[in-house]
Amino acid sequence: MATHTFDVCVIGSGPGGYVAAIRAAQLGLKTCCVEDKHFGGICLNWGCIPTKALLKSAEVFHTIQHKAKTFGIAVEKANADMAAVVKRSRDISGQLNKGIQFLFKKHGVSQFSGRGRIAGKGVVEVTEPNNPENKPDRPNSHGKVVETINAKHIIVATGARPRRFPNMPVDGKRIIGHHEALVLAERPKKVVVIGAGAIGVEFSYYFHAFGAEVTLIELMDRIVPVEDDDSSRELEKAYKKLGISVQTESKVENVSATASGVKVVYERKGKKTELEVDYCLVAVGIQGNVEDLGLEAAGVKVERGFIPVDGYGRTNVAGIYAIGDVAGQPALAHKASHEGLACVEKIAGHDVKPFSKDIIPGCTYSQPQVASVGKTERALKEAGIEYKVGKFPFKSLGKAMAMGDNDGFVKLLFDKKYGQLLGAHIVHGEATELISELVLGMDVEAVSKTLIHAVHPHPTLSEAVMEAAALAEGECVHM
């Protein structure tokens, strides 16, 4: 068993861990990264990237089947090869996985395959993973110690995994999590999706586009409940128009496997309903991978399954940091990456401002997509902040009409007195590509006049941002 010495040891190689490791190496810190499954973490291998590949296939298939005629194109017959759809998704993940290992070599980041555990002050043990199935939705346990690492700075970037509930027992066969959904190579006829967060609404669209009868069940009073109320309503309207059954304010009582599929029992407004379906996808919440990392022995505080940190990823114990999903919500890849950058740049002695969760964009890749940054209208009302609204519909925009994608809107919230941008909400087929302008606007404390006077090219979807700002000021020409 060898012993190694580094300035920085990162445990986990997801979008937080690998970014932190590469940036630390760029800053001249001798760095290593310990990974017990796949370099790139859940996001690259079993989350963000492969999901978006599947969703693009679904979008293309839906367009061919339902929209081709509106573009003057006749398609007599279109078939979906689900095995090929899944293979494309897996191939993309595999390619990117190799890319991260290349970047590690390029920047001099040492790689250790195994499970990392804090064994003392400045000490990490690397053990053989003891999980033969290597399931991505649960952490590996430890085998024998194979390497010892001494490091002045230890960054925990172990991510999170889906929460599991006794009345919704995921068996990986008919009652599935997102991992099994990603590699499902058949076209189910009937599916229940439990949980209407990003994962739930994305897979609801995916299954429906390929011909499944989908029921989406959500405990809260609206789907994508972290979003602005208008965004939730717009997406629900779009889903109902597609034919997806949306059941909000619904409590799942029991999910059980049957001889031919799954039985789901739920209660809504005093009425109990039983559904017999081919598959049930459980997508209800996450929990941090904090177990068996040596955190308790090291004195690192864990609260409600996550590690509390400051704006530089520092825990309550000097020399130990946490970034990404394991450091708490929101569980977003870009949040993890930027936390990692702030963490290692501070370690390297740079004058860097602390990472803030206030203006992290949220993106849901359903169709239509939902994107947002900053405050919702509900939050502003609860805080007693006076505001003004500009909401511009894409149906009034030339580029959206030309694209045949004119549902949705851009909704901007401004401080009533000073006109500062407080929140932005977009629903559209390309919403996630449009939100970045508004993230920048939030970061530089832009006001409504800034967005109005910035010349937006015509014809583009981005004009809707300018028009929404103009509406808030009573200056909109096209409404």
ABEGO torsion letter per residue (X at the ends): XBBBBBABBBBEABAAAAAAAAAAAAAGBBBBBBBABBBGEAAAAABAAAAAAAAAAAAAAAAAAAAAAAAGBBBABBBBBAAAAAAAAAAAAAAAAAAAAAAAAAAGBBBBBEBBBBAEBGBBBBBBBBBAAGBAABBBBBBBBABBBBBABBBBBAEBBBBBBAABBBAGAABBBAAAAAABABBBABBBBBEABAAAAAAAAAAAAAGBBBBBBBABABBGAABBAAAAAAAAAAAAAAGBBBBBGBBBABBBBBAAEBBBBBBBGGBBBBBBBABBBBBBEBBBBABGAGAAAAGBBBBGGBBBBBAAGBBABBGBBBBEAAAEOBBBAAAAAAAAAAAAAAAAGBBBBBBBAAABBBBBABOBBBBBBEBBAAAAAAAGBBBBBBBBBAAABAAAAAAGBABEBBBBBBBAAAGBBABBBBBBAAAAAAAAAAAAAAAAGBBAAAAAABBBBOBBAAAAAAAAAAAAAGABAAX
